[in-house]
Amino acid sequence: MSGLRPQPSAPVPWAAVLRASVALAAPLAAGFALDRPAYGALVSMGALSGVIGDTADAYRMRILNIAVPQLFGALGVMLGTLVYGTGWAAVAALTLVGLVSGMMSTIGAVASVSGLLLLLNAIVGAGLPLPEPWWVAPLLLTVGGLFVLALTLLAWPLRRALPERVAVANTYLAVADLLAAAGGPGYEEQRQAVTQSLNTSYDLILARRARYHGRNSAMVRLLAQLNVVIPLVEAAPAVHVRRLTLPDEIPAAVRELAVAVEESRTGRPELVLPAPDSPATRAVDGALRHAAVVVHKADPDPYNVDDRLGRPAALGVRVRRTARDVLFSGASWRYGLRLALCIGLAQALTSLIPVPRSYWVALTVTFVLKPDFGSVFSRAVLRSVGTAAGLVIAAPVLAAVPIGWWDVPVMVVLAALIPALTAKGYAFQTAAITPVILLLSDLLNHQGFDLVWPRFLDSLIGCAIVLVAGYLLWPESWHVRIGHRLADAVTDIADYVTCAFEPAGSTDQGGPGGSRGGTGGGSGGPGDRAERLRARRRIYRDLSVVRSEFQRALTEPPPVGTRAAAWWPLVVAVERIVDAATAARVRVNHGASPPPQEEVAGIRRQLLELADGIRSSEVLVEVRAELPGDERGVLAPLRQEVAAARAIASPQP
């Protein structure tokens, strides 16, 4: 199984290793110094949650990823404490929390981690006798998470470029060398170098995407920058076959883009390029100018997906809108009910059958089944293997190390393994986390080596519950429909383009060809604008479903997982098509000349052909086509994005 092999392209995050060691060991030392080892263990548990949740790259997102979930974790442990020792009342309460946690997973990355901590801490509170009064445990767990956040912010001035960003910048440098070599004898060698660089960059970004759940805006931006270089690469052969030599300004401009990528610059690009004098040089000029715009474009606001180019809605409006979408989403209810069913079965089983340390069963269910974390089947198998490996590490520690100050240096070593092994895969992460949790539990329970066998038994029971009640009973878990769902989104985009640029008063629905929604109507009145907004929101909901399906499929056993990885660049390209269409509509609203209907119809036709090509095969298919039009017109960026999507959708040799 591929998940049992370490990720070869995953570098060790040394800063995270040091941070984890300090964050988990320092509270233990403070607890022993104050003769409150249980308090120190609870702070370390909160720090463990922060270490696991610190997966973002941008510091603003890291603050949200760590701080916001801690509030839900505190709420969870309070709920668990309230139902501790109440028997079937605890079963009902945790089942309800499982439903809420599962439904929260469909909102976004921060909400998903928040739902995870809500459920995990509720299970811990309901399964362990925690210090009194009731507010002590929530406070200590929160302090631990905030301690990790403080350590994270200390590294802000020392932050380094992501290896993925460096790889993308190197790809731009390779493309610059390719353009400089066009028309000369060194072209073929540079072309091979570009191919190798593209492969390396895509492998790094996709490997990063496979390791972490949720939407990573930095990775999305890097992938967009990588996608948009492909039309530039494809324009190079047109120059080379005609033995043309490009002016030095063009490779120099591409090298400047490489610097902008590595430094993550934003703002308006400044290009001074010679006027193109042939179709081949015009292709290079157009692709280069579009690449410059994409490279310098800032990340979209992840909290404003409904209106990425306009003003964000008020917080209350977004909260109500999100709550409505979750409550009326079939996928949200299915995820929630599946998690609630498994949590309820785990709690009911341990209530009917005396299972030592029974709360581990529900904890295992939570880690394995969390819907947006990937393949249920793969995670169940990998967790069993990882737990067994972790117990091999934990057994001699619990047997030979007495409770006391020796736990501190042991925790320094064990905590360092968590970020180091997390980068290698889920089984390795489980193997690293297991001894840490057992050591902290021993400080609360004082059971020592006796924790080892019950921990393994409970993990097997939890995995069995998930495989039966969370996998086999849900046929949708066995199939992957990324292509069909992405095709539906592209079809909706075609309808949106027609809706956005129809002449005022038109009632044409866009003609035949696969419209799913019927988004017709003129583009002049407020009703038309509302229809456009609804159409765009529908597209983003479609793409959200695609991303969730992609994340699940990515970790399925081969060949499903292998095929899924190939779709993500196209998913990002489709999202950029939506943004380009929206930007064009905004320009028309602010006085730009509306595009001719022939151009709109041509783009719609190409999008529908793209959708048909995606829908008709489980693998990427050949769907290229020329998209002529006014290079200075309002739809020029949209045509560029459609062309990039077609290039990505084509099979590579």
C-alpha positions in Angstrom: 0.0 0.0 0.0 1.4 3.4 -1.0 0.5 5.0 2.3 3.0 2.8 4.1 5.8 4.3 2.0 7.2 7.6 3.2 6.7 10.6 0.9 10.0 10.9 -1.0 9.6 14.6 -1.7 8.6 15.6 1.9 11.4 17.6 3.6 11.6 17.6 7.4 10.1 20.8 8.8 12.8 21.6 11.3 11.2 24.7 12.7 8.0 22.7 13.4 10.1 19.9 15.0 11.6 22.4 17.4 8.3 24.1 18.1 6.6 20.8 18.9 9.3 19.7 21.3 9.1 23.0 23.3 5.3 23.2 23.1 4.7 19.7 24.6 7.7 19.4 26.9 7.6 22.8 28.6 4.1 22.4 30.1 5.2 19.0 31.6 8.2 20.6 33.2 6.1 23.5 34.6 3.5 20.9 35.9 6.2 18.9 37.7 7.8 22.1 39.1 4.4 23.2 40.5 3.6 19.7 41.7 0.6 19.7 39.3 1.6 17.0 36.7 -2.1 16.6 35.6 -2.3 20.3 34.8 0.9 20.1 32.8 -0.5 17.0 30.9 -3.7 18.9 30.0 -1.7 21.9 28.7 0.4 19.5 26.6 -2.8 17.9 25.2 -4.0 21.4 24.1 -0.5 22.0 22.6 -0.8 18.7 20.7 -4.0 19.9 19.1 -2.2 23.0 18.0 0.7 21.2 16.6 -1.5 18.9 14.6 -3.6 21.8 13.3 -0.7 23.9 12.2 -0.8 23.0 8.5 -1.3 26.4 6.8 1.5 28.4 5.2 0.3 32.0 5.5 0.5 33.4 9.0 -3.0 34.8 8.9 -4.3 31.4 8.2 -2.1 29.8 10.8 -3.5 32.1 13.4 -7.0 31.0 12.4 -6.1 27.3 12.1 -4.8 27.2 15.7 -6.8 29.8 17.6 -10.3 29.3 16.4 -10.4 25.5 16.9 -9.2 25.9 20.5 -12.5 27.7 21.3 -14.5 24.7 19.9 -12.1 22.3 21.8 -12.8 24.1 25.0 -16.6 23.9 24.3 -16.2 20.2 23.6 -14.4 19.3 26.8 -17.0 21.2 28.8 -19.8 19.2 27.1 -17.9 16.0 27.7 -17.4 16.8 31.4 -21.1 17.5 31.9 -22.0 14.0 30.7 -19.1 12.2 32.3 -20.4 9.0 34.0 -24.0 9.4 32.9 -24.1 6.2 30.8 -26.6 6.4 27.9 -27.0 10.2 28.3 -23.3 10.4 27.3 -23.9 8.1 24.3 -26.7 10.4 23.1 -24.7 13.6 23.7 -21.6 12.4 21.9 -23.7 11.1 19.0 -25.2 14.6 18.6 -21.8 16.2 18.8 -20.6 13.8 16.1 -23.5 14.9 13.9 -22.5 18.6 14.4 -18.8 17.9 13.9 -19.4 16.0 10.6 -21.6 18.8 9.2 -19.1 21.4 10.2 -16.5 19.6 8.0 -18.3 20.8 4.8 -17.8 24.5 5.6 -14.0 24.8 5.2 -10.6 24.0 6.6 -10.8 26.0 9.8 -14.4 24.8 10.5 -13.2 21.2 9.9 -10.4 21.3 12.4 -12.8 23.1 14.8 -15.3 20.3 14.4 -12.5 17.7 15.0 -11.4 19.3 18.3 -15.1 19.7 19.4 -15.7 16.0 19.0 -12.2 14.8 20.3 -12.3 16.9 23.4 -15.9 16.0 24.1 -14.9 12.3 24.0 -12.0 12.9 26.3 -14.1 14.9 28.7 -16.8 12.2 28.8 -14.2 9.4 29.2 -11.6 10.7 31.7 -11.9 12.1 35.2 -10.6 15.6 34.7 -9.6 18.1 37.4 -12.2 20.1 39.2 -13.8 22.7 38.9 -15.4 22.4 35.5 -13.5 25.3 33.9 -10.0 24.1 34.7 -9.7 21.5 31.9 -11.0 23.8 29.1 -8.8 26.6 30.3 -5.6 24.5 30.4 -6.3 22.9 27.0 -6.8 26.4 25.5 -3.6 27.6 27.1 -1.7 24.8 25.4 -3.1 25.6 22.0 -2.3 29.3 22.4 1.2 28.4 23.5 1.8 26.8 20.2 0.4 29.8 18.4 2.8 32.1 20.3 5.7 29.9 19.4 4.5 29.9 15.7 4.4 33.7 15.6 8.0 33.9 17.1 9.2 32.4 13.9 7.5 35.0 11.7 10.7 37.1 11.2 12.7 34.0 10.3 10.3 32.5 7.8 11.8 31.0 4.7 10.4 30.4 1.2 8.4 27.3 0.7 10.2 24.6 -1.2 7.2 24.4 -3.5 7.5 28.1 -4.2 11.2 27.8 -5.0 10.4 24.9 -7.4 7.8 27.0 -9.3 10.3 29.9 -9.5 12.9 27.5 -10.9 10.3 26.4 -13.5 9.9 30.0 -14.6 13.7 30.3 -14.9 13.8 27.1 -17.0 11.1 28.6 -19.3 13.2 31.8 -19.6 16.2 29.7 -20.7 13.9 27.8 -23.2 12.7 31.1 -24.8 16.2 32.4 -25.0 17.3 29.2 -26.7 14.4 29.2 -29.2 15.7 29.1 -32.8 19.1 27.9 -31.8 20.9 24.6 -31.3 20.3 24.3 -27.5 16.5 24.4 -27.7 15.9 20.6 -27.3 18.1 20.4 -24.2 16.3 23.3 -22.6 12.9 21.8 -23.6 13.8 18.6 -21.6 14.9 20.7 -18.7 11.5 22.5 -18.7 9.7 19.2 -18.8 11.7 17.9 -15.8 11.2 21.2 -13.9 7.4 21.1 -14.5 7.2 17.5 -13.3 9.2 18.3 -10.2 7.0 21.3 -9.3 3.7 19.5 -9.9 5.0 16.5 -7.8 5.9 18.8 -4.9 2.6 20.7 -4.9 0.5 17.6 -5.3 2.4 15.7 -2.6 1.8 18.7 -0.3 -1.9 18.6 -1.2 -2.0 14.9 -0.4 -0.5 15.4 3.1 -2.8 18.1 4.3 -6.6 18.4 4.3 -8.6 21.5 3.5 -8.0 24.3 1.0 -4.5 25.8 1.1 -4.6 29.2 -0.5 -0.8 29.4 -0.9 -0.8 26.0 -2.7 -3.7 27.1 -4.9 -1.9 30.3 -5.9 1.3 28.4 -6.7 -0.6 25.9 -8.8 -2.3 28.7 -10.7 1.1 30.3 -11.3 2.4 26.9 -12.5 -0.7 26.3 -14.7 -0.4 29.6 -16.5 3.2 29.0 -17.6 2.0 26.1 -19.8 0.7 28.3 -22.6 4.0 30.1 -22.6 5.8 26.8 -22.9 3.5 25.8 -25.7 4.2 29.1 -27.6 7.9 28.4 -27.6 7.8 25.7 -30.4 6.0 28.1 -32.7 9.0 30.4 -32.4 11.5 27.7 -32.7 10.2 26.0 -35.8 10.3 29.3 -37.6 13.9 29.8 -36.5 13.0 33.1 -34.9 15.1 34.7 -32.2 13.2 36.4 -29.4 14.4 39.7 -28.1 16.3 39.6 -24.8 13.6 41.5 -23.1 11.3 38.5 -23.2 13.5 35.9 -21.3 14.4 38.7 -18.9 10.8 39.4 -18.2 10.2 35.7 -17.4 13.2 35.7 -15.1 11.7 38.7 -13.3 8.5 36.7 -12.9 10.5 33.9 -11.3 11.8 36.4 -8.7 8.2 37.6 -8.2 7.1 34.0 -7.6 9.8 33.3 -5.1 9.2 36.5 -3.2 5.4 36.2 -3.4 5.0 39.7 -4.9 1.6 41.2 -5.6 0.4 44.3 -7.3 0.4 45.6 -10.9 3.1 44.0 -13.1 5.3 46.3 -15.1 6.2 44.8 -18.4 8.2 46.6 -21.1 8.1 44.3 -24.1 8.9 44.9 -27.8 5.8 44.8 -30.1 5.3 41.3 -31.6 5.7 41.1 -35.3 4.4 37.6 -36.2 1.7 35.2 -35.0 4.3 33.2 -33.1 5.7 36.2 -31.2 2.1 37.4 -30.6 1.4 34.0 -28.9 4.5 34.4 -26.7 3.6 38.1 -25.9 0.0 37.2 -25.0 0.9 34.2 -22.8 3.7 36.2 -21.1 1.4 39.2 -20.3 -1.3 36.9 -18.9 1.3 35.0 -16.8 2.5 38.3 -15.3 -1.0 39.2 -14.2 -1.5 35.8 -12.6 1.9 35.8 -10.9 1.3 39.2 -9.3 -2.3 38.6 -8.3 -2.9 38.3 -4.6 -4.6 35.3 -3.0 -8.4 35.4 -3.1 -10.1 35.9 0.3 -11.0 32.4 1.4 -13.9 33.8 3.4 -15.4 35.7 0.5 -15.9 33.0 -2.1 -19.3 34.4 -3.1 -17.9 37.7 -4.3 -14.2 37.3 -4.9 -13.9 40.6 -6.8 -16.3 42.8 -4.9 -16.9 43.8 -1.3 -17.1 41.1 1.3 -20.4 40.5 2.9 -20.9 41.4 6.5 -19.9 38.8 9.0 -23.5 38.2 10.1 -24.6 37.7 6.5 -21.8 35.2 5.9 -22.6 33.3 9.1 -26.3 33.0 8.2 -25.5 32.1 4.6 -23.1 29.4 5.7 -25.5 28.0 8.2 -28.2 27.8 5.6 -25.9 26.1 3.1 -24.9 23.5 5.7 -28.4 22.8 7.0 -29.9 22.4 3.4 -27.0 20.4 2.0 -27.5 16.7 1.4 -23.7 16.0 1.5 -23.5 17.8 4.8 -26.2 15.7 6.4 -24.7 12.5 4.9 -21.3 13.2 6.4 -22.8 14.2 9.7 -25.1 11.2 10.0 -22.3 8.8 9.0 -20.0 10.2 11.7 -22.8 10.3 14.3 -23.8 6.7 13.5 -20.2 5.4 14.1 -19.7 7.5 17.2 -23.1 6.3 18.6 -22.2 2.7 17.9 -18.7 3.1 19.5 -20.2 4.6 22.6 -23.1 2.1 22.8 -20.7 -0.8 22.4 -18.4 0.3 25.2 -21.4 1.0 27.4 -22.7 -2.6 26.9 -19.3 -4.4 26.9 -16.7 -3.6 29.5 -13.8 -2.3 27.4 -10.7 -0.9 29.2 -10.1 2.8 28.4 -13.3 2.7 26.2 -13.0 6.3 25.1 -10.2 5.3 22.7 -12.7 3.5 20.5 -14.6 6.8 19.8 -11.3 8.6 19.4 -10.2 6.1 16.8 -13.5 6.5 15.0 -13.1 10.3 14.9 -9.6 10.2 13.5 -10.4 7.6 10.8 -13.8 8.8 9.7 -13.4 12.6 9.7 -14.9 12.9 6.2 -12.7 15.6 4.7 -9.5 13.9 5.8 -9.5 11.4 2.9 -10.3 7.8 2.2 -12.0 6.0 5.0 -10.7 2.6 3.9 -7.1 3.7 3.6 -7.1 5.6 6.9 -8.5 2.6 8.8 -5.8 0.4 7.5 -3.1 3.0 8.0 -4.2 3.8 11.5 -4.1 0.2 12.5 -0.6 -0.1 11.2 0.5 3.2 12.7 -1.0 2.4 16.1 0.9 -0.9 16.2 4.1 0.9 15.3 3.4 3.6 17.9 2.8 1.0 20.6 6.2 -0.5 19.9 7.7 2.9 20.7 5.4 3.5 23.7 5.7 0.1 25.4 9.4 0.4 26.6 8.8 4.1 27.6 5.8 3.3 29.8 7.5 0.2 31.2 10.9 1.7 32.0 10.3 5.5 32.6 8.7 6.3 36.0 6.3 9.2 36.2 8.4 12.3 37.0 11.0 14.5 35.6 12.3 11.9 33.2 9.0 12.3 31.2 10.2 15.8 30.1 13.3 14.7 28.0 11.3 11.7 26.7 8.5 14.1 25.6 11.1 16.3 23.9 12.1 13.4 21.7 8.6 12.0 21.1 7.0 15.4 20.3 9.7 16.1 17.7 8.7 13.0 15.8 5.2 14.3 15.2 5.9 17.0 12.6 8.9 15.1 11.3 6.8 12.0 10.5 3.6 13.8 9.6 5.3 15.0 6.5 5.9 11.3 5.5 2.3 10.1 5.6 -0.7 9.3 7.8 0.6 6.0 9.1 3.8 7.7 10.2 1.8 10.5 11.9 -0.2 8.0 13.8 2.9 6.1 14.9 4.3 9.4 16.2 1.1 10.7 18.0 0.3 7.4 19.7 3.2 7.3 22.2 2.7 11.0 23.0 -1.0 10.5 23.8 -0.3 7.4 25.9 2.4 9.2 27.9 0.0 12.1 28.6 -2.8 9.7 29.5 -0.5 7.9 31.9 0.0 11.2 33.8 -3.8 11.4 34.2 -4.5 7.7 34.9 -1.2 6.3 36.3 -1.7 2.9 34.6 1.7 2.7 32.9 2.4 -0.3 30.7 -1.2 -1.5 31.2 -2.3 1.1 28.8 -0.6 -0.6 25.8 -2.8 -3.6 25.0 -6.2 -1.8 25.7 -5.0 1.0 23.4 -4.4 -1.4 20.5 -7.6 -3.4 21.1 -9.7 -0.2 21.2 -8.1 1.0 18.0 -8.9 -2.3 16.2 -12.5 -2.0 17.4 -12.8 1.6 16.3 -11.4 0.7 12.8 -13.8 -2.2 12.5 -16.8 0.0 13.3 -15.7 2.6 10.7 -15.1 0.0 8.0 -18.6 -1.5 8.4 -20.8 1.4 9.5 -18.8 4.2 7.9 -17.7 2.6 4.7 -19.4 -0.5 3.6 -22.9 0.9 4.3 -22.3 4.0 2.2 -21.8 3.1 -1.4 -20.8 6.6 -2.3 -17.5 5.9 -0.5 -16.6 3.3 -3.1 -16.8 5.4 -6.2 -15.0 8.6 -7.4 -16.9 11.0 -9.6 -14.4 13.9 -9.8 -14.7 14.1 -13.6 -18.5 14.1 -13.7 -18.7 16.7 -11.0 -16.1 18.9 -12.5 -17.9 18.6 -15.8 -21.1 19.8 -14.2 -19.2 22.8 -12.8 -17.8 23.7 -16.3 -21.3 23.4 -17.7 -22.6 25.8 -15.1 -19.7 28.2 -16.0 -20.8 28.0 -19.7 -24.4 29.0 -18.6 -23.0 31.7 -16.4 -21.0 33.2 -19.3 -24.1 33.3 -21.4 -26.1 34.8 -18.5 -23.5 37.5 -17.7 -23.1 38.8 -21.3 -26.5 38.5 -22.8 -27.9 41.7 -24.3 -30.5 43.4 -22.1 -33.9 42.0 -22.5 -32.8 38.7 -24.1 -34.5 35.6 -22.9 -32.3 33.1 -24.7 -31.2 30.3 -22.5 -28.0 29.8 -24.3 -29.1 27.2 -26.8 -28.9 23.5 -26.6 -25.8 21.8 -25.4 -26.1 20.6 -21.8 -27.3 23.5 -19.7 -28.2 22.2 -16.3 -29.6 25.3 -14.7 -31.2 27.6 -17.2 -29.6 30.9 -16.1 -31.0 33.1 -18.8 -32.2 36.7 -18.5 -30.9 40.1 -19.5 -27.8 41.7 -18.0 -29.2 45.1 -17.3 -31.6 45.1 -14.3 -31.2 44.2 -10.7 -33.0 40.9 -11.2 -30.4 40.0 -13.8 -27.6 40.9 -11.4 -29.2 38.7 -8.7 -29.5 35.8 -11.2 -25.8 36.2 -12.0 -24.9 36.1 -8.3 -26.9 33.0 -7.7 -25.3 31.4 -10.8 -21.9 32.2 -9.5 -22.6 30.9 -6.0 -23.9 27.7 -7.6 -20.6 27.3 -9.5 -18.5 27.8 -6.3 -20.7 25.2 -4.5 -20.1 22.8 -7.3 -16.3 23.4 -7.1 -16.5 23.0 -3.3 -18.0 19.6 -3.8 -15.3 18.7 -6.3 -12.6 19.7 -3.9 -14.1 17.5 -1.1 -14.4 14.6 -3.5 -10.9 15.1 -4.7 -9.5 15.1 -1.2 -11.3 11.9 -0.4 -10.3 10.2 -3.6 -6.7 11.3 -3.3 -6.0 8.8 -0.5 -8.0 5.9 -1.9 -6.0 2.8 -2.8 -4.6 2.7 -6.3 -5.6 3.2 -9.0 -8.3 5.5 -7.7 -5.9 7.7 -5.8 -3.4 7.9 -8.6 -6.0 9.0 -11.1 -7.4 11.6 -8.7 -4.1 13.4 -8.3 -4.1 14.3 -12.0 -7.4 16.3 -11.6 -6.3 18.9 -9.2 -4.5 21.3 -11.6 -7.6 21.2 -13.8 -9.8 22.0 -10.7 -7.7 25.1 -10.0 -7.8 26.1 -13.7 -11.6 25.9 -13.7 -11.8 28.1 -10.6 -9.7 30.6 -12.4 -12.1 30.5 -15.4 -14.9 31.5 -13.0 -12.9 34.4 -11.6 -12.0 35.6 -15.1 -15.6 35.5 -16.2 -16.6 37.5 -13.1 -13.8 40.0 -13.7 -15.0 40.5 -17.2 -18.5 41.1 -16.0 -17.2 43.7 -13.5 -15.3 45.5 -16.2 -18.5 45.8 -18.3 -20.4 47.1 -15.3 -17.7 49.8 -15.0 -17.9 51.0 -18.6 -16.0 48.5 -20.7 -17.5 47.7 -24.1 -19.6 44.5 -23.9 -18.1 41.6 -25.9 -19.8 40.6 -29.3 -22.2 37.8 -28.9 -20.3 35.7 -31.4 -17.3 35.7 -29.0 -19.5 34.8 -26.0 -21.1 32.0 -28.0 -17.6 30.7 -29.0 -16.4 30.6 -25.4 -19.7 28.9 -24.3 -19.2 26.3 -27.0 -15.6 25.6 -26.0 -16.6 25.3 -22.4 -19.3 22.8 -23.2 -16.9 20.8 -25.3 -14.5 20.9 -22.4 -17.2 19.6 -20.1 -18.2 16.8 -22.6 -14.6 15.8 -22.8 -14.1 15.6 -19.1 -17.4 13.8 -18.6 -16.8 11.2 -21.2 -13.6 9.7 -19.7 -12.1 8.8 -16.3 -8.8 10.2 -17.4 -7.9 13.6 -18.9 -8.6 13.8 -22.7 -7.6 15.9 -25.7 -9.9 18.9 -25.8 -7.7 21.7 -27.3 -9.1 24.3 -29.6 -8.3 27.8 -30.9 -10.2 30.7 -29.3 -9.8 33.7 -31.6 -11.0 37.1 -30.5 -10.0 40.7 -29.7 -6.8 40.6 -27.7 -7.7 43.8 -26.0 -11.4 42.9 -25.4 -13.0 42.3 -22.1 -13.0 38.5 -22.6 -9.3 38.2 -23.5 -8.3 37.0 -20.0 -11.2 34.5 -20.0 -10.0 33.1 -23.3 -6.5 32.7 -21.8 -7.9 30.8 -18.8 -9.9 28.5 -21.1 -6.9 27.9 -23.2 -4.8 27.1 -20.1 -7.5 24.7 -18.9 -7.5 22.9 -22.2 -3.8 22.6 -22.2 -3.9 21.1 -18.7 -6.7 18.7 -19.7 -4.7 17.3 -22.5 -2.8 14.1 -21.9 0.9 14.6 -21.5 3.4 12.3 -23.2 
